[in-house]
Amino acid sequence: MISLRTETFRRYADRALEGRTGLGRLIGGIVIVLLCWGIATFGMIFLGMAALFAISQMGGEAFDFSDAGVLMARFAATPVGLISLLLSLGGLWIGVWIALRLLHKRKVATMLSISGRLDWSDFLRAFAVFATLPFLLQLASLPFEEAVVRNPIPLSSWLLAALAMVPALLIQTSAEEAFFRGYLPQNLAARFASPFVWALLPALAFSALHWRREIPAELGLAMFGGILVFAFVLLALLSRTGSLAASMGAHFGNNLVAILFVSHDDLFAGAAFFNGQTLQDMAGGWGQAASQFIASAGMILVGYLLLTHRRSPLALSATVQSSSQDNSIMNSGESFRNFQINNGDEMEYKSNNNRDAVQNDGDDEFNNAIEFFNLNFNCTKEDLESAFKKRSLDMHPDRWGGVPNNIKAQLEEEQKKINISREIILRYRGWK
């Protein structure tokens, strides 16, 4: 089962609270990211055009600048042009870094994972699965495709282009993951409880980015749907691991095969080893569109199952923790079990006036409160206030609009626990 709202994802989203999460800052960050992407695109196209012009001049080939449309089509169909376009997505990385440091006042590591580091074993597992499955699907379909031809470029030239394409693809896919699975969902989830905001909106934006107007509408919708499924699966991998490593690996593996092995798109024709009938030349029809969507979505879901099923040899190494919203809320207060007395039905705290008589109980209260906030014994008042703010923002009922009343009641009780825990630590340490 694909689950997005997990305790692991909540912990990942909490890392956004280490910085500033204002909605205005998020909008400003998105503007910065898009500006950096636009500037990088312009710069890489300019450099790529210059390189292609120099190569064509050395080969004595004419280079026609009179028709911009033809020029761009020819540019994109070459390995140099495609590498330039892929590298332009690196502008997303630059924009995300600037937005996090300048506006949100936190490090990029807080967006990468809960721990601040990427688990490369998860990256490699996801890469292996999502490179192998598309490769096998393409290989199985080759006998049934009429127009599949070998790219006329020499094998040595293709290998050379592939060597340059691999790092470009890694930059492109990791940049898209950083923005669409990292920056947007994490910052949105820190402010909005509904997955329709922090999950659906970034997924739709990611799918819209790949929309192709020049292909038949039915095939375009099938392609949009397949990419939307892929976007949700990538986010689900993040939700189960608390890291972008698996989603980056899966995205990288998928694009590597789609661009370098068999291309069905004019945009990638210059770099692929085989070229099949392009989407632009297909007749379309709902039957063909449906079959393409089913094949694509089915392959993606099989890949997800291979990475998340506990008995799979390729299961991700990161701890898998998936729970419903109400279980997440109830379990978050588990560290308060030692606070409960009177048969566990009511919560009663020792009076401050009797603190000397119940010193051991006071120590227990303090230790449990420290554990609740994930603080150490030598924490400062600033550490406490920061942890209090994070837990309050996460559990405050106003942040969970639209949830059932029983869940709201649980949230209100959880907020009381947060307040009481803070008071216990303040009282024990003599802070005001």
Helices and strands as residue ranges (DSSP letters): H 7-14, G 15-18, H 23-58, H 68-76, H 79-88, H 90-98, I 99-103, H 109-112, H 120-141, G 142-144, E 149-150, H 155-177, I 178-183, H 184-189, H 195-195, I 196-200, H 201-209, H 217-241, H 245-260, E 262-263, G 266-268, E 274-275, G 279-281, H 286-308, H 325-331, G 334-339, E 340-341, E 346-347, G 352-354, H 359-372, H 381-395, G 397-399, H 405-429
